[in-house]
């Protein structure tokens, strides 16, 4: 069995998911997965956890969208960070899948990229089953409709988009198209996705 919290925390703080973002190829990917993107999230992810980080960003964006004005920092409610361990684990898994799907949105992975990703996952503080799960997820085809169908609430839809947008810091045309398709599949309107990107930019600036 594997610990979905540990996997999500490692993804957010290690830079592996973001290593695929930006249409990187060959040696450029090896540099990316070394952790440049991760530095913006690592401290928060290690202290509070990946789910708390993503849930907080999503909740802040959702609140601002609903109230149409800036909102102060506040702990996300159970809808965004569930109290139940079982619900928490299922949401972690959904966000892991969302991050990896977004990271793969810009095309195929060549041999050198594949080796760099495998090496970086191998360095993560995960057990063999958890690493095998990540290897499998990176190798699986991206099925956006199936992923979107697993969003069982508006809160989870906002978090899935936030998790995806976090690692596509400066999206390419293909990646932006993916984010637009994801927003459509999750029934998120443009103003809400704009609030999500704004919340992420604020987090990055503060890191």
N, C-alpha and C positions, 0 to 999 in steps of 0.2 A: 504494500500500500504506500501511497505517497502523500506528502503534506503540501496541499495546494497553497497555503499561506507562505511557506518557505520558498516555493517555486516563484510565486508572484513577487515576493520581497527581493529575491535574487535577480529576477528579470528587471525590475525597476531600478535597482541599485547597481547592476553590473554593466549595463550597456549592451548586452547581447541582442536584445530585441531591436534596439535602435541601430545596431551595427548594419542592418540590412537596409535602413532607410536612406533615401536620397539618391537611389540609382547607383550606389557605389559598386566598383568592380575591382577584382584582383587585389593588389596590395593595399588599395585605399580602404578596403573593408577591414583588413587586419588592424589598421590604425584606428578605425572607428570603434571596433569592438573592444579596444583597449580601455575604453571608459570615458571618452570626452563628453558624450551626452549624459552619461551616468552621473557625473559630478554635480549636475544641477539637481538631482533627486536623491542621491545616495544618502546624505545625512538624514533627511526626513524619512526616507524609506526604512532606514535601519532603526531609527528611534520609534516611529509610530507604526510602521508597516506599510507595504505597498497599497493595501486596500484602503487604509485610512487616508493616505495621500491622494489616491484617485477619487475616493468617495468625498473627501473634503473639497477638492477642486470642482467636482461635478455638482455638489450641493451648492457651493458658492455661485456657480454659473446659473444653476436652476433657480435659486432664490432671486438673483439679480434679474433674470428673465421674467419671472413671475411678477416681481415688484417694479420692474423697469427702472431701477435705480441701484447704485452701488450699495452693497450690504457689508456689515462688519463680519469679521471672522467668527464662526460659531461651530461647535461640534456637529457633524452630520448626524441626522436621525437614523433610526434602525432601517428605514427604507433604503438608505445609501450604505450603511455599514451594519449589517444584521447582528443582532444579539445572539441568535441561535448558531451554534458551531456548525451545524449541518448546512444552514442557509449561507453562512459565511464561506464555507468550503465551496459550495456550488457557485457563488458569485466570484470567488477567486479564480475558479476554473474558467468561467465565462470571460473574465478580463484577460487571463493568460491567452486564451484563444484569440481574443480581439487584438491584442498587441502583436501576436505573431502573424496573424492575417494581414494586418496593416504593414508590418515590416516587409512582407513578401509582395506587396501590391505593385512594386515597380519592375517586376520581371522575374526571370529565372536565376538560379544560383549556379555559378560555374564551379569547377573543381577547387580552385584556390579559395573562393568564398566559402564553399562547403567545409573545407578543412579548417579555415579560420574560425567558423562558427562552432564546429565540433570541439576544437581546442578550447575555446572560451567556455563552452558549456562544461567541458571536462574539468575546468578550474573552479566551477561553482561549488559552494558548500551544500551539495545535494547528494542523496544516496543513489545507488545504481538505478533503481526503478524510476526515480524522479528525473534523472538525466535521460533515461531511455524514453520517458514520456515526452520530454522536450525535443529529442532527436526526431521522434515520430511526428510531432506537431509541425516542425520545420519542414519535414519531407512531404507532408500531406497537401493535396490540392486545396486552394482557398475556395470555400463554398460560402459566399456572402449571404445568399438567401437563407441557408440553413443556420448560419450564425445569427442573423437578425431575428429569425423565428424563436430563438432561445431567450430573447429579451422578454421577460414576463411582466415588466412594469416600466413606467416612464423613467423612474429613477435608474433602473438597470440599463435602459437604453442610453441615458445621458452618460452613465459611467463607461459603457462600452465605447461610445464615441470619444470620450475624454481619454481613455486608455490608448485608443488608436492614434489620436491627434498628438499625444504626448511625445511619441517617438518619431513623428513626421514633422520635425521642427521647422524645416523649410521645404515643404512638399514640392516634388517635381510635378509636372503636368499630369502624369499618370497617377501619382499618389493623390493629388488633389481630386482627380476624377474618382478615385476610390473612396475618398472621404465623402464626396458629394453623393455617391451611390449608397454609401453606408448610412448617411443621414436620411436619405430617401427611404431606404429599407426599414430604418428604425422610426420613421415618421417624426423626425426632428426638423423643425423649421429653421430657416436661415438665421434668424435673430438669436435663437437659442444656441446654435453652433458657434455663432460669433462670440457669445458670452463665454462659451467653453474655451475658445482660443484665447480670449482676453484673460481668463482666470489662469490658464497655463502660462501665458506670457508674464503675468505678475509673479507667479511662483518661480519662474526661471530667473527673473530679475532680482528676486529676493535671495536666491540661493548663492 
